[in-house]
Amino acid sequence: MMDIQEFASRLSSCKKVVFFTGAGISTDSGVPDFRSPGGIWTKYQPVYFDEFCSSEPARRRYWKMKKELYTLYKDVLPNTGHFAIVEYEKQNQLLGVITQNIDGLHRIAGLAENKIIELHGTDRKIACLKCQKEFQPEAIYADMDKDDVSPSCNVCGGLLKPATISFGQMMPMDKMELAREWCESADLLVVLGSSLQVEPAASFPRIAHESSVLLGIVNRDPTPLDTLADFVYHDSIGKFFKEVERG
């Protein structure tokens, strides 16, 4: 197992770095832990995708939850972890970022469109399920205060939905395939702030390991894949980047 100095040296010399990020990278920005006791996910019954498409009461319940969630973090800003990743892009070392997060903070930090894969989508956009037109959330949520119905597209009349992957909804195969390609061709994969317990996203560090890609895991708590990693760091992401800069 590498120490921080050796890993920092390898990281600084790699030209194809991939970062795999989870909820832990956004906690320093003030994004709440929605799954903790009292969090949003404990207050609402999950709405599966087929139920959303077929039931107006289910859509209203879903939109109520989404509006509360969006209100909690619509004004949060990227932190040092997000900006540190952007620096690797500026230095032409970044192959890409694969994220499980829907908060959009990587994009706000300045990461290029072609350098990020949002596996579960983003809550910063709302899209029509029929014609795929995209809308800004603020206007849609404001209209919801006036109307007692779930929102629909002003172009085709199709159902609108936050551009995230719901329970029972298919993962985007193009994004999954590109993420696999990045993990197989990277020099180094760094996991940042993920418990690595949610599939299929958690399979990507395994893919990297099987492809003989150097694997580092940075997370406050142990993960099921720590034994596969070449480097493990159980502390904050901000502290990790500070030590890497010094190393």
Buried (B, 14 or more C-beta within 10 A) or exposed (E): EBEBEEBBEBBBEBEBBBBBBBBBBBBBBEBBBBEEEEEBEEEBEEBBBEBBBEBEEBBBBBBBBBBEBBEBBBEBEBBBBBBBBBEBBEEEBBBBBBBBBBBBBBBBBBBEEEBBBBBBBBBBBBBBBBEEBEBEBEEBBEEBEEEEEBBBBEEEEBBBBBBBBBEEBEBBEEBBEBBBEBBBEBBBBBBBBBBBEBEEBBBBBBBBBEBEBBBBBBBEEEBEBBEBBBBBBEEBBBEBBEBBEEB
